[in-house]
Amino acid sequence: MWSVSFINPQMARLKNQRPLKTEHGHPVHDDHRPKLPEAYLAIFVFPASREDEVRRELERIIAKHGGERLLPEMAEHEWEERFKIMQIKRLGPSLIPTEVVLPLESLGEALADLEGSIHQPLVIEGMVAKGGQVILLGFIPHDSRRFTFNLAFALSLSVIQKAKRHGGRAYASGLYFAHEAENILGVDRVRHLREFKRKVDPKGIMNPGKILGNGLLGTFMSIAGAFEPLVRAVGNAAKAPVGERPEGTGRRDIPDDVAWYAYACAQCGYCVDECDEFYGRGWESFSPRAKWFFLREYLEGRAKFDQTWVNKFLACTTCETCNVECPLELPNEPSWLKMRGVLIHEQGHMTFPPFEIMRAALRKERNIWASYSKDRAKWVPEDIEEKIKWRAEIGYFPGCTASYVEQDVAQGTARLLDAAGIEFTYMGDGEACCGLPMLVAGLWDDFADILRHNVEGMEERGVKTVVTSCPACWLSWKVYYPEWAEKLGIDFDFEVKHYSELIAEKIRAGEMQFTHPVEMKVTWHDSCHMGRAGGIYEPPREVLKAIPGLELVEMEHNREHAHCCGGVITLLENPDTGKIVGDIRVREAEETGAEALVASCPCCEVQFRVTMQKTDRDIPVIDLAHIAVQALGQQLPDPTDYALDLWATFEAMIWLMRPEPMAKLMEELFPQMVDAMPLGMGKMMRAIGKMPGGRLALKAMKPLFPVLFPMLMPGMMDKVMPDMLAAVEKRVPMPQHMKEQMPDLMPMAMDNLMPKMLPDIVPLISDPLIDYLTGKTA
């Protein structure tokens, strides 16, 4: 035998009660998740080479004791789920742990004793170990927010006492059972540990009291052990409901379900290593586990939501890897999205500053790249334009980046639809951004406005199916638009597909063939918003495999385990982190030996191109539609240079809109700012600066600056804005269309940003302002 493990009937019963996994708020019915019989369930694992011998003997033993074999699919499911620890914690949302080691020969009696004496829902996972021992990991679902939790916790001691009566012991000593260390570890091992501790850690700094301590805690546990029957009676009476019940859990503005998940999180850490925010920054505080821990501390009143923590919730790339890795199947990423709404939309915290420029551009020209809406449809090739219908059942929605930056994405998609014989319409200059940047930025009013605009545009054209090329646009239309339309009372009756799904259908039906070989080895990047968030894995691969001459090789991390590109929000908040995350993915692509990295997300493609520029890597990035159109004998322009140029503008703006660079910009504008101060404040401050002792007087006023500047700034901005625009233009290289719009965009962005940024900026400009007013130069 290689492994023997088992669960008790209580564990089987509660596993059957686990909530279904959800995707974006909708339950996912897992056809492979069986309903377990409420009995002792054992799983035996053995080498295939000894299958006949072992299986024959096992079946004899099972039959002798009145057992029966599980269905193969049930056994396989339980084996595959063996690493999903503490799944039933969601039903608590807390657990009382108790772990013991028993002799194998007394296992049956011990389990019967526990069943007869512990009247709380004690769930057990067991593992047979070497030397005739069995390890029992026991958990009692409870609720740490209730006073009765402390009383019920005493049952962990009762389980250990019962184990001792059957020749067993506590699994580990830790803090509570340090007085039993010699029984658990052995006399010689404890003696060596004491000697090592005295030599290496004489002051007891490392893990004080653990294993080797036997102070008041040990004395208390010994006394509690003596009164175990009384303790057990109290613990058995300290009941709590079992089952997920988020209603009423939330407080301090945290939504009920998010609060419940914060308490339910097992803090196991499965989400940490694969979180791109963790491996891109090296700080666990950005990981899902840390966010849940922080929320629990916040709910208990032991932490506060300052801007630092707001930023950590905002920084999530929305890749949804944590949803895949979480053994409790918590809806992690959707919870962070809810928190964005709470923190930004409801509480008015500051979103990442670049989003404010995007918001201004969206309000003015309906796109995030600060381009003109009148130029949105310029990507359309003339021969395709004449075929686009005003009304059609299929409406193509290319999105902002494919329309303005990487136009080969939109051009390739349109040509593929045309080649497949699919008639479609297009909103043209009337199309707006899908709105996802505003949704994840917490700017929910703007998202709602965009939704209304786009839905009306598609309805006007008689569209029944919206087809996207951008996975983020797909996510908006497929997931968020229906959800928000229901909240807003808007009719939404569209089917939503990615174009690769339509083309793959045509290929499977024999209605479309690629005619020109593309002799190239490529690897495929699964975009998060279309892969993990949408489950669209095979259609793009079917398209690639249908291209003659093309060889597809997979990266190590693919499909639901694919690594994020590192773009989206991270790239806007911290391009350096985006580079680290992106480089991990690009290196993975290079390791396949592929000649090109193929993707379907224009934003992923921008991120990969930027990453490779910064890391001197040179594997080409090709859009799926681009390479597919090449297989039809048509060539599209390479958008790389323009994408890099435009991103250079955005990255310069990103760095400028941090407190330190913004403070430096304001120092340059001190003359204009002081002149623009309302109520004669500027003249007064200049006069004070010229007086004997003026520096001391201004220093005395310095504590008032954080109060004065928020009051003065609204009256100053209009007067200072022309000079601010000139200063911005010196620092940020901009294309002409963006320069022309800055007089409209910058005031809108600054109106929203300045009140929230000033607390960080004022301390940075206070001393330089005093130096300026007193004539002191650097």
Secondary structure, DSSP 8 states (H G I E B T S, - for coil): --EEEEE-HHHHHHHHTS---EETTEE---TT-----SS-EEEEE--GGGHHHHHHHHHHHHHHTT-----HHHHHHHHHTTT-TTGGGGGSSEEEEEEEEEEGGGHHHHHHHHHHH--S--EEEEEEETTTEEEEEEEEEE-TTSHHHHHHTTHHHHHHHHHHHTT-EES--TTTTGGGHHHHH-HHHHHHHHHHHHHH-TT--SSTTTTT--SHHHHHHHHHHHTHHHHHHHHHH-----S---TT---TT--HHHHHHHHH-----TTTTT-HHHHHH--GGGSHHHHHHHHHHHHTTS----HHHHHHHHT-----HHHHH-TT---HHHHHHHHHIIIIIIT-----HHHHHHHHHHHHHSSTT---GGGGGGGS-HHHHTT-BSS-SEEEE--HHHHHT-HHHHHHHHHHHHHTT---EE-GGG----SHHHHHTT-HHHHHHHHHHHHHHHHHTT-SEEEESSHHHHHIIIIIHHHHHHHHT-----EEEEHHHHHHHHHHTT-----S---EEEEE---TTTTTTT---HHHHHHHHTSTTEEEE--SS-GGG----S-THHHHH-HHHHHHHHHHHHHHHHHTT-SEEEES-HHHHHHHHHHHHHHT----EEEHHHHHHHTTT------HHHHHHHHHHHHHHHHHTSHHHHHHHHHHTHHHHHHH-TTTHHHHHHHHHHSTTHHHHHHHHGGGHHHHHHHHHHHHHHHHHHHHHHHHHHHS---HHHHHHHHHHHHHHHHHHHHHHHHHHHHHHHHHHHHHHTT---
